[in-house]
């Protein structure tokens, strides 16, 4: 667990990635150790920790959703987008808390993040109209046809 606090970014990154492959899913000590890297100074380590949480934590874990949700306000858009998708994996359908957390990104200044938020909310609520009524397939056809 000492490697999670190493001063070298690559060591912390490797520790996060290795831990989830070596431990049993749901291990609370591992979740706490990986969760501590959600506040890492390096955004790449944060992203690895978010992905690890999404893969390692049981669906419906309120504490994990809360921890990952805190990254929806991160300065780095990539961290925000990965956090949105991680909440989709962590939340049960209809989870009103997770939906409310993700809704904070519907007006994200980066359109990839706001579209991801809309897609996740649609998936959690089983709605189809948050992306303007068009599927991603139809949107890509329109974009290609306009070239």
Helices and strands as residue ranges (DSSP letters): G 2-5, H 9-22, H 28-36, G 37-39, H 43-56, H 62-69, G 70-73, H 77-90, H 96-103, H 111-125, H 136-145
